[in-house]
Amino acid sequence: MITVMEPSPYEAITKLLFTYARRIDDGDFEGIGEHFKYATMTFEGFGEAITGAEAITTLYHRTTRRYENGTPNTKHVITNVMVDVADDGLTATSQSYFTVLQAVPGVLTLQPIIAGRYRNGFEHVDGQWRFSSVHIIIELMGDLAHHMLIDLAP
């Protein structure tokens, strides 16, 4: 008999982080909005907090370039994941690094274009972990001209 084991909070939360990376690299902005629908999203030093699936989906449509293949031609690499679960097991936080690689055939050779940190909050509701907050800290920027539809320069 095969016994199905529930993922640990660390495994479930790490999967949430990696799912975001997959969705943005796939150009699935609606999926990102749905993924973060219960979260408040903030960016260190940029704009105001954004909440709700529709607002987050709209943000990605307004700011992130997609190519003929429907994707931004990126690979979001998330590393150094640290998860801390509260004693009651109902909330958690995580910190991680991100590096975004991009290549645009005939235009941009493969290179890192931006890197920084994610600081996220999570809540355990109805047996599932979900994002409650997403905070993005940009620390290093390269050539974002082929990725962003806005200027991130300070």
C-alpha positions, 0 to 999 in steps of 0.5 A, a space after each residue: 500500500 502506498 501512503 500519501 504524505 502531506 508536504 511539510 510546511 517548508 515543502 509546501 511554501 517552497 513549492 509556492 515560491 517555485 510556482 510563482 517562478 514558473 508562472 512568470 517565466 511562462 507568461 501566465 500573468 493571470 495565474 500569478 494574480 490567482 497565486 497571490 490573490 490573498 496577498 498584499 504585494 509591495 516593492 522596496 522603494 517603489 509605489 504603493 501596496 497592491 492587493 487582489 488577483 485583478 490588481 496583481 494581474 494588471 500590474 504584470 501586464 503593465 510592467 512585464 514584456 512578453 514575446 511572440 511565444 507568450 513568455 518574457 524569455 526569462 528564467 527566475 531562479 529562487 535560491 537560499 530559501 529559509 522558511 520560519 513557521 510560527 509555533 501555532 502552525 498557522 502562519 509562516 515567513 520566508 526569505 529567499 534570493 532571486 536571480 532573473 536570467 534572460 535571452 532574446 534570440 537575435 537581440 540579447 544573449 543569455 545574461 542575468 538581468 536583475 537580482 534581489 530578495 523576496 520576503 514573504 508571509 504565508 497563512 495556513 487556511 483550510 489545509 493549504 498554505 497561501 501567500 499573505 504578503 509578497 515583498 520584493 527587494 531589488 538589489 542588482 540591476 542589469 539590462 532590463 530593456 528587454 524585460 520591463 515595460 517601465 523604467 526601474 531606475 531610481 
